[in-house]
Amino acid sequence: MKRSFVVIGIILVGFGIAAYYITSQTNLIGGRTHSTYPLGGIGLAVVGALIAAGGVMMGKAGAKMAGQFKCSKCGMTFGSQIALDQHSKDKHGM
């Protein structure tokens, strides 16, 4: 989880909701009865929610994938035990 993306997403959702609320009060702003400005607030809230969801779904950078084998000598990772054995034999003489 990328905490910075989640925080930015939540802030954008908050700003989007605030923008929607403020612009939907058309009697206070310009006295118009219909306005398209609230759609911008909804859009901002949706973008913020998507950013927050993306931040939650992101894995930790450099996370170890399941099914990988790591060389104890040099730290290289391989997709199979056979590849690790071949590497150990070729590079480390084991």
Secondary structure, 3 states (H helix, E strand, C coil): CCHHHHHHHHHHHHHHHHHHHHHHCCCCCCCCCCCCHHHHHHHHHHHHHHHHHHHHHCCCCCCCCCCCEECCCCCCEECCHHHHHHHHHHHHCC
